[in-house]
């Protein structure tokens, strides 16, 4: 059972280095597959008991809800927990759910959820944009889809916007237009837009050449800076090296090690010490209809709703002024003086949506046309969500009794984001079908990987999706 086993891949391409990387990848992958195999009987037993319990209690269970106006909903991103959560929420409200994913993830364990009516795979949009759009159109027509709700990967969000005009002839597309998605996804353009609306954001500079950073006069600044790729980078996004470094030479060496160019611009952003927060918001015509906020971190695998009126008002003001319709998530830093600074925006579903696992109003927040009195938030009875394999791996790093108590408390007071007593099969098929098959594919090619992300349902790799 694994969460994050770091692998620093050497930059050199000499034969000896290449052999070493392959040997490390071999043993790392075999070790992980062995751990998953050991866990298989335990998880299979849990799922079997859950299924038997479902059969026993079925005569005493209320019949499934039939929506007043049942719709067929197409949801993308099948490999990810957030797609499974939306599928369950829509299905529970009486809607029919079609799940799709790229061909690479045909092995999605979530396709076996009882909330999913049909499952399809489509071409990777970045490799075949026209084929991707055509595949979506064919599925929408064949299944008579009423609404398409993209649960986008960072790469796919823009392509889903490009597909919107073609799909809109046949169904509603709950996503932003291409120009809006491009602006929201561009860290520099987003901060510019927010600043123009009078909202709090850190000081930021667009970087297209390492020399811009090397020549920057940091002596005039009161805070340090960090560099982030404007284009999504699943590995380097976790690098929060503060600038300037101890010496100009170290600063230059660090900056020159990054793939900065006019084609791959970066943002140099003021680093504001404070509490990290993340949000998910579902909006329609500028109305904030569903919202949650959670404490955050660089590699986020725990969600617990926190009341933060300032953050909610920031989001409400932003989406209202732009008249947005779709799903949008923000990362915030709340400084010591209480000011909440939005540091990043992602025009797509956030995994924090898992906090709505027991909320009956999610489907109405997405598809209802009547304005709500207030945006829906996770129920007071909802438990914090986590991914049990990540939590178990953390136990291997325990070095004190206090740390052990904290870890056990997290597991006991929370709930696994994938396991559901009434829909247990995805818990088995994600951990013992989807991830092992991805590992076996890497083993066949002797490819290295950085970590397993059970939330997103993939292996994080340098240059990966």
ROTORLUM-582547 format. One record per residue (C-alpha): residue in three letters; z, x, y. Coordinates in steps of 0.2 Angstrom, whole numbers, plus 5000, padded with zeros to 4 digits. Each point is the difference from the previous one (the first is absolute). Layout:
REM ROTORLUM-582547
alaZXY ...
//
This chain:
REM ROTORLUM-582547
unk500050005000 unk499450085016 unk500049985018 unk499450165009 unk499750174992 unk499350115013 unk498650114997 unk499550135013 unk498250034997 unk499450185004 unk498650025013 unk499250154990 unk498649964989 unk500150164989 unk499849974981 unk501850054997 unk500649885012 unk498949864993 unk500750034983 unk501850005006 unk499749835009 unk499249934984 unk501550064989 unk501249925012 unk499049845001 unk500050004980 unk501950014998 unk500449895014 unk498949864994 unk500550024982 unk501950005005 unk499849845010 unk499049914987 unk501450054987 unk501349925012 unk499049845002 unk499850004981 unk501950014997 unk500349865013 unk498749894992 unk501149924986 unk501449955012 unk498849925013 unk499049914986 unk501749934994 unk500449945017 unk498449915002 unk500049934983 unk501849925003 unk499449945017 unk498549914992 unk501149934986 unk501249935013 unk498549925009 unk499549914985 unk501849944996 unk500349945018 unk498249925002 unk500649824995 unk501350005014 unk498950085013 unk499249905014 unk498149985000 unk499050125010 unk499749965018 unk498449925004 unk499550035018 unk499549865011 unk498450095004 unk499850134986 unk498850145004 unk499250154991 unk500750165008 unk499150174997 unk501350155001 unk499450185000 unk501050164996 unk500549954982 unk500850174996 unk501349975014 unk501749914999 unk499749915016 unk498449924993 unk501049944985 unk501349935011 unk498849905011 unk499149944984 unk501749944993 unk500549915017 unk498349925001 unk500049944982 unk501849935002 unk499449895014 unk498749934989 unk498450105004 unk498850094989 unk500050195001 unk498550124997 unk500550185000 unk498750145003 unk500150195000 unk498850155000 unk499250064984 unk501150154999 unk501549884998 unk499349884987 unk501650044990 unk501149915013 unk501549944991 unk500349865013 unk498449914993 unk501149944986 unk501249905011 unk500049824997 unk499749975018 unk498350074998 unk498649894995 unk498550124999 unk499850195003 unk498550105006 unk499650175005 unk498850055014 unk499250175006 unk501050125011 unk499549955018 unk500050175007 unk498750054986 unk499049845000 unk500349895015 unk498649884997 unk500449994982 unk501849965004 unk499549865012 unk498849934988 unk501250004986 unk501349915011 unk498749875005 unk499549974982 unk501949984995 unk500349885014 unk498549894996 unk500350004981 unk501949965001 unk499849885015 unk501250105010 unk500849925015 unk500950145008 unk499950194998 unk501650105003 unk499750184999 unk501450114995 unk499150165005 unk500250184997 unk499950105015 unk498250044996 unk499549824997 unk500749925015 unk498550045011 unk498749954986 unk500949834998 unk499749975019 unk498250054997 unk499849884986 unk500849865011 unk498449935008 unk499149984983 unk501649934991 unk500349885015 unk498549904995 unk500949944984 unk501950025003 unk501350045013 unk500450195001 unk501850035005 unk499650175008 unk499550085016 unk498350035007 unk499350174998 unk500450065018 unk501849945000 unk500350084983 unk499250165006 unk501250005016 unk501649964990 unk499650134987 unk499750145012 unk501750075005 unk499550065017 unk499049845005 unk501449894994 unk501350095011 unk498849995014 unk499849814998 unk501949974998 unk500450105016 unk498749905009 unk501049854996 unk501650075006 unk500750034983 unk501150164995 unk499050144991 unk500350194999 unk499050115011 unk498450054990 unk498550115001 unk498450004990 unk499650164991 unk498250054995 unk500350195000 unk501550114994 unk499850095017 unk500649855009 unk501750014992 unk500150195001 unk499649995019 unk501249865003 unk501450035013 unk501549954989 unk501250075013 unk499749855011 unk500649884987 unk501749934996 unk499649964982 unk499250084985 unk498349944993 unk499349964983 unk498250004994 unk499249854990 unk498349984993 unk499149855009 unk499149974983 unk501249954986 unk500650164990 unk501149944986 unk500850184998 unk500050085017 unk500749845008 unk501750054993 unk500050175010 unk501149985015 unk500050185006 unk500750015018 unk498950085014 unk500250135007 unk500550104986 unk501350155002 unk498650115006 unk498249985007 unk499350094985 unk500949884988 unk499349855010 unk498250075000 unk500150034981 unk500749834996 unk498749915011 unk498550104994 unk500549964982 unk499649815004 unk498349934998 unk499849955018 unk498349985007 unk499049875011 unk499549914984 unk501850004994 unk501149985016 unk501950015000 unk501349935011 unk501450115008 unk501449885003 unk501750025008 unk501450014987 unk501449875005 unk501650024990 unk500749844994 unk500049874986 unk498349974991 unk499549824998 unk498549924992 unk499349825001 unk498949884992 unk499249855010 unk498949864996 unk499249935015 unk498749865004 unk499249975017 unk501350115008 unk501549914992 unk501250104991 unk500349904984 unk500850114988 unk501050165004 unk501250134992 unk500750165006 unk500850144989 unk500850175002 unk498650124995 unk499650184995 unk498550114997 unk499949954982 unk500649825000 unk500549924984 unk501549905005 unk500049845011 unk501449905007 unk499849885015 unk500850055016 unk500249885015 unk499250095015 unk499649885014 unk499250145011 unk498850054987 unk499549824996 unk499749975019 unk499050165001 unk498949944985 unk499949825007 unk499450065017 unk498750114993 unk499249884988 unk500149865012 unk499150095014 unk498650064988 unk499949824992 unk500050084982 unk499749924984 unk500450104984 unk501450114993 unk500650155010 unk501450124998 unk500950125012 unk501150154999 unk501350025013 unk501350135006 unk501549925008 unk500750145011 unk501950025004 unk499949905016 unk499349854990 unk498250015005 unk498849964986 unk498450115001 unk498549954989 unk499450164992 unk498649934989 unk499149844996 unk499149964983 unk498949845000 unk500449954982 unk501449934989 unk501650104999 unk501050024984 unk501549935010 unk499249834995 unk500950024984 unk501649945009 unk499249835000 unk500149994981 unk501149845000 unk499349925016 unk499149834997 unk499150005017 unk498950164998 unk498449904996 unk500349885015 unk500250155011 unk498350064995 unk499049844999 unk500949875009 unk499249955017 unk501649925008 unk501050125011 unk501750054994 unk501649985009 unk500350184997 unk499350144989 unk500550004982 unk501250144995 unk500750054983 unk501349884994 unk501850045002 unk500250004981 unk498650124997 unk500550174993 unk499450175005 unk498450054990 unk499750164991 unk499050074986 unk501150044985 unk499150154994 unk500150095017 unk501949965000 unk500250074983 unk499150165005 unk501250025015 unk501450004988 unk499450174994 unk500450075017 unk501849945000 unk501250145005 unk501649915004 unk501049844995 unk499749935017 unk498150014998 unk500149924982 unk501049865008 unk498749975013 unk498650004988 unk500849884988 unk500549895014 unk498150005006 unk499549944982 unk501449874998 unk499849915017 unk498150005000 unk498649944990 unk498550084992 unk498449965010 unk498949984985 unk501149924987 unk500249815000 unk500949904986 unk498649875001 unk498650125001 unk500650164991 unk498350074992 unk499550105016 unk501650104999 unk499450064983 unk498250025003 unk500250105016 unk501150134993 unk499350014983 unk498249965002 unk499450035018 unk500950165004 unk499850084983 unk498149975000 unk499950085017 unk501050154994 unk498950024984 unk498550005011 unk500750145010 unk500550094984 unk498349994994 unk499450095016 unk501550115001 unk500249945018 unk501650035010 unk501049865009 unk501449995013 unk501049854994 unk499949834992 unk500249855012 unk500449854989 unk500149895015 unk498150045004 unk499650024982 unk499150175001 unk500250184999 unk500150085017 unk498850155000 unk499350115013 unk498449925007 unk500449844990 unk499849825005 
//
